[in-house]
Amino acid sequence: MESRSQHCESGVNSANPHGMFQRANSSTNANIIHESNIGIPVTAQGLFRSCDGPLEEMLVNRAKQANILKERQSTDLQRLSIKRKCDGEEMFCTRKEPRMLEIDYQLVTMPLPRIPLKSIMDVETRLVYVDEQDITYEFEKSLASTSEQPTLEDGEIVDLMGASNSNLRPQTDKWLQMSLKDASTCYRQKKYAVAAGRFRTALELCSKGAALGRPFEASAEDISSVASFIETKLVACYLRMRRPDLALNHAHRSITLNPSYFRNHLRQATVFRLLDRYTEAARSAMIADYMYWLSGSSEPRISKLIKLYWQAMIEEAITRTETFSVMYTPFAIKLRADKSEKVKEVFAKQHPSYVEYVYTDPQVLHILPQTTDWPPSASQHYLLTIGFKTKEDGCFLEKISNRKQPTFIEHKNPFCPFTKEEAEKHLESFGKRILPILDFIRCTKLAGSLRACSGVIEKLQYASFLNRLQRVKDESQAINQAMAELATIPYLQEINQQEAELLQSLMADATDALEGKRSDGERAWNKIQKVGLIEDFIYQLEDSFLKTKKLRTARRQRMKLKRLESAQLCQSLGNKAASPRRAEGDGKDINTAAV
């Protein structure tokens, strides 16, 4: 483990082919440190507030775009199916037949082989640190929506000032182009600190409206694509400088602005890896692989590299955790109660030290990179079983299956705000016990969710406790990460009208929270938490009432029994006292008759 950690610390240096990093002058370093304290995404503010209802418009457009991409992929799968059938091959099915291993005879679990660190660094060198010099890939989705328009191949680099595809993509602002060219030149010269400063200048220009040549005619999606390109370049600069802490917020914002580009998710995964947050890195890598498939890219080599990275992050997360252990079981149908007990028995045999509390995810929706073949319905599904050393670490998971709005904290009076001491207690519980487990469950489950216990709502509630303790920087990071998750959800699953309204409400409140608008108690996620606390309060009242009723009934039965016993005792004593008197009276009667 120690040697593995040492390798991970030197990972960024291995990813740099020359192994050298430029030193920044004192003024540049001062700017970098100052920039790390900035929590509000200025560009996002400019986008969301520049016109009436741009946030709602962007979310609706992204949902429509995700549906278009899914339909296109579905059409491609159908064409491939017909082609294989015509060629005499086995027909390609998008959904496998329901099948389950014979669990009564033998239950087979999936082992996770070790991935060498060199393979991880090779993936990052090829896919993360690639020098993209053009913004055209950011407009791929708009180009791909029209069948007559040509699409860009992955890795294609076009001069930013060139005329290639100029009639198909929006033209960037002239001053912004010059600033980006200067920054890219510094990046190629390995002057990463200087390049980061230039990209920050370009980001400021973009936030002031200098993004496209015709700002009044530009759509919010096109402006966000330009801003996302700059954000992801800042991520690359800070990774080269071995500053993943500075790269983190930029990685989140690049996804919030453009969630459909797979490299944004992969760069976020790299940042998480360098911060030793392996479960979140695994989920980012999984989404990156799905986004690569969803975009229509068909290069199997790149998909294999992403899956290898995803697999390595899962392995690292399992290896480094000490509070719980996991087991993946191949399944393809809904789990029955009797089978669940069989799974737990097998888990207890394999992991005897983690049986204080064993939880089995009732939804068989987990996928592993070794057997994933997009779309998700065509992949092998697995059942996830988690065992804990102590019951306190995992017992909160019971609420997931039997509560509509579960909350994992306790509050005696749900109608009163949290005190500072309570906020510190709940913050520690969220950060060390609840969020790590929810993040691990999600690192092999693609479909996101807007309901409680999905991990996203809990992340925002965690940010509220940080706000209560005035930890502004950590709060900004948590909210930016949650916004990136929310922006990605329409691409991962179908959302109904109610979920779309909740998504808009969460995104709007998250933006307001970053800007410091309105009180924290008015946030949508705090209202959800209050509903959960009230639900817990009602359940507690019900349990207390039922316990009191049971005790009252038992006490009444005992009193009734005592009265019955007392009556019987009095009756028996009366009968005993009456017997001698009756005998004495009979004797007197005999004597009188004799006289």
Secondary structure, 3 states (H helix, E strand, C coil): CHHHHHHHHCHHHHHCCCCCCCCCCHHHHHHHHHHHCCCCCHHHHHHHHCCCCHHHHHHHHHHHHHHHHHHHHHHHHHHHHHHHHHCCCCCCCCCCCCCCCCCCCCCCCCCCCCCCHHHHHHHHHHHHCCCCCCCHHHHHHHHHCCCCCCCCCCCCCCCCCCCCCCCCCCCECHHHHHHHHHHHHHHHCCCHHHHHHHHHHHHHHHHCCCCECCCCCCCHHHHHHHHHHHHHHHHHHHHHCCCHHHHHHHHHHHHHHCCCCHHHHHHHHHHHHHCCCHHHHHHHHHHHHHHHHHCCCCCHHHHHHHHHHHHHHHHHHHHHCCCEEEEEEEECCCCCHHHHHHHHHHHHHHCCCCCCEEEECCCCCECCHHHCCCCHHHCCEEEEEEEECCHHHHHHHHHHHHCCCCCCCCCCCCCCCCCHHHHHHHHHHHHHHHHHHHHHHHCCCCCCCCCCCCCHHHHHHHHHHHHHCCCHHHHHHHHHHHHHHHHHHHHHCCCCHHHHHHHHHHHHHHHHHHHCCCCHHHCHHHHHHHHHHHHHHHHHHHHHHHHHHHHHHHHHHHHHHHHHHHHHHHHHHHHHHHHHHHHHHHHHHHHHHHC
